[in-house]
Amino acid sequence: MKIGIIGAGAAGLAAAFDLTKKGHDVTVYESAPFVGGQASTIPVGGSSLERGYHHLFTNDEAILDLMEDLDIYDHMKWYPSKVGTYTSGKVYKTTTPIDLLRLDAIPIIDRIKLGLFAMRVKRIKDWKLLEDQTADFWLRERLGGMAYEKVWAPLLKGKFGDFYDQIGMPWFWSKIQTRFASRQGIRQREMLGYPDGSFDTIFDKLQASIKSKGGEIHISTPVIKINVVDDVATGLKTVTPDGEEFDRDFDCILSTVPSFSFPDLVDLPFEYKERLSSVHYLAAVVVILEMTDALTDFYWMNIADPDIPFLGLIEHTNMLPKEWYGGNNILYMTNYLDREDPIYALSQDELLDLYLPHLNKFNPKFQRSWIKATHYNALSAAQPIIGTNYSKVIPDHRTPIKRLYLANTTQVYPEDRGTNYSIKMGRKLVDTILSDERQHWRNWT
Ligand SMILES: Cc1cc2nc3c(=O)[nH]c(=O)nc-3n(C[C@H](O)[C@H](O)[C@H](O)COP(=O)(O)OP(=O)(O)OC[C@H]3O[C@@H](n4cnc5c(N)ncnc54)[C@H](O)[C@@H]3O)c2cc1C
């Protein structure tokens, strides 16, 4: 089969890998001048570093299986993470369950409730029973008190902004399952994974394998139209890097573009389009600082304080060696926000002016002179907002146009989106496409 894939992120390349391995003729089109999508990298201090901080959890089996298939499993290394939470004007260590007992921003009874509550959610086996409630309602009703007010409510508001009270409870359930799965040992320390050489190690090997089996990957080549004849997808119209429009026929098309841009490529029936537009996306605005000194000694800092204009600090080199980045400390300052939010429109310098005065709250010694370089990245389709009863309205991978399939992060459920789930989805779509093809020929003969 001749298959056209739109997007060279984790989903598109994982699908292309399996399809080329099975002998199919695959062409991947990517609008950006690089592959990797949201998990792509930039060069920093002689290494590659993700535009948005990335790590893996120990139960991210699909990406580990793929690394095994690519013969790079031994490149995955596991590191203990150190987590802090900033609340009530102070940084608290919240790495292990014991640390929660020392979180004196809330009364001891609420600290105990916080830990027991997480255990209770972890024991829930069937997330479907939680589907009709929001995480905010569940937390307010069943946990409540200062543990809700001081810890979970600010985190939900920080992560989802105005949408904080719309997030379905399965999101919270899956986060708790993942975090517990990554805890190890008596002290229940969290271990996080990071591939040697960055996520590029996986994308480079995927590209090499796809190309070695005759697959094509065209970067800087956006798809501008999916050609359809009599409700059947027949090909793609792209713009080549030198600006030429180019049509190519395919037997089947897999699109991995976000739901908000898919309808720009193809006319879709009202009901399917409604499903796509019912999921709102938050964008991520990420500033990376290369610094002479470490700001804190935490890898991951939750910020449960509405007066701080960013949601999290991720100090990459508190988990990974700074020698990889020319000896500099790497700090991500991150925000998830609506694309209409004024912060999304700020320039890098404006963002720095807004953010940097707050860094002294984490380390009074911090000075601007520590900063040797800055990088700014905005990712428009970073976080889909998945509400209640989503299993009833999730868009089908098989679109109403025959031979046209969709695989994007709004179709990852009940888990939160992540490279692991995009890889799993891309590979699952290969099975769906090939089984539909077999069925098609059975019906024909
Ligand atoms: C800030 C941030 C931090 C994250 N941290 C983690 C983490 O720690 N661990 C983890 O596992 N995951 C993390 N993720 C999530 C993870 O990166 C994504 O879930 C995953 O990479 C999505 O892969 P995808 O292929 O589904 O989509 P994408 O990566 O979005 O790929 C879609 C591709 O389609 C291309 N495209 C769009 N339109 C067109 C067009 N018209 N023509 C051609 N190409 C087109 C895009 O350029 C893009 O490359 C994070 C995401 C963000 C934003």
The ligand as an ORCA input file, in Angstrom:
! r2SCAN-3c Opt
* xyz 0 1
  C       5.944     21.308     27.373
  C       5.686     19.849     27.112
  C       6.241     18.893     27.963
  C       6.003     17.552     27.727
  N       6.601     16.635     28.565
  C       6.468     15.326     28.272
  C       7.181     14.358     29.028
  O       7.857     14.677     30.006
  N       7.075     13.048     28.666
  C       6.306     12.659     27.600
  O       6.281     11.468     27.278
  N       5.590     13.551     26.886
  C       5.648     14.864     27.189
  N       4.977     15.789     26.458
  C       3.968     15.333     25.474
  C       4.565     14.760     24.209
  O       5.596     15.581     23.709
  C       3.449     14.649     23.168
  O       2.335     13.997     23.732
  C       3.905     13.855     21.935
  O       5.175     14.262     21.508
  C       2.874     14.063     20.834
  O       3.290     13.385     19.676
  P       2.340     13.380     18.403
  O       3.067     12.747     17.296
  O       1.021     12.800     18.794
  O       2.044     14.925     18.102
  P       3.059     16.075     17.702
  O       4.337     15.921     18.387
  O       2.288     17.345     17.900
  O       3.286     15.811     16.147
  C       2.432     16.271     15.138
  C       3.306     16.776     14.003
  O       2.477     17.184     12.912
  C       3.097     18.295     12.295
  N       2.090     18.989     11.487
  C       1.028     19.716     11.935
  N       0.328     20.174     10.883
  C       0.951     19.718      9.767
  C       0.688     19.856      8.374
  N      -0.363     20.539      7.904
  N       1.530     19.264      7.491
  C       2.602     18.548      7.927
  N       2.899     18.396      9.254
  C       2.066     18.964     10.141
  C       3.604     19.098     13.480
  O       4.611     20.023     13.103
  C       4.132     17.993     14.389
  O       5.494     17.722     14.157
  C       5.175     17.139     26.657
  C       4.603     18.098     25.816
  C       4.848     19.440     26.044
  C       4.221     20.456     25.113
*
